[in-house]
Amino acid sequence: MDQKDDRSLKQYRSKQLYERAFFFKRLAIGAADPKFATKLQALVDEYEKEAARAKLEIKQPGGPRETAAAHGTPECRAG
């Protein structure tokens, strides 16, 4: 895979994570149960953090490469 494709994939991944964060944020705002809203907000924070990390990786391509599993992203969690 060339560098341009790798960058495009990272941009897509970052955008996807931000979209998921936005989705969960809207759910949290509309949730009638405060406990459920709190759990959703935790997901929002996780997705936003991971999206920011992905965006930073695009800007600093020479940094160390770590897998998503090492960060405990939501996709890696069961349940």
N, C-alpha and C positions, 0 to 999 in steps of 0.2 A: 504494500500500500504506500502510495507516495504521500508527501507531506501535506499537499493540498486536500486530499481525501481525508486524511487524519484530522486536519483542522475542521473540515466540513462536518465530520462526524461529531467532533467535540462541540461545535456550535449547535448542532441539532440536539445533542444530549443536554446541553445547558438550557436551551429553549424548552425542551420537553420537561425538564425538572421545574422550571419557573411556571410552566402551565399547570403542572400538577399542584404546585404550591398554591397557585391562584384558585384552582378548583376546590381544594380542601379549605382554603380561607373562606370561600363563599359558603361552603357547607357549615363551617364553624359559626359564621355569622347568623345563619338561618336555623341553627340547631336550637330546639326548645329546651333540651336538657343541658344544664351547665357543665355537668361532668363529661358528657359526650363532646361538647364544644371544646373543653380543655384538652381532651385527647386529640381532637382534630387539629387544634392549634399546635400541639407538639409535632404532628406530622408536617404542618406548614413550616415550622421552624427547621425541621430536618431537611425538607426539600429545598428550602431557600438556601440553607447552608451548603448543601451539596451542589446546587446550581452555581452559587458564587465560587465554590472551589473549581468547578468545571470551567467557568469563565476565566478564572485566574490562570488555569492550566493552558488556555488558549493563548493568553497574553505572554506567558512565560514557558515556551515549549521546551526549554533546555533543562527544566527541573527534574527531580527524581520522579519516576513513574510508580505510582501505587495503584493497586486495584481497588475497585469499588467495595469489594468484600472486606478489605482491610479497614474501611471507614464505617462499615455497618450501615450502608445505605438502606433505605426502605425496601428496595427490591430484594435485598438479601435476607430480610427478616421473614420468618414464618408467621402466618396468622393474619 
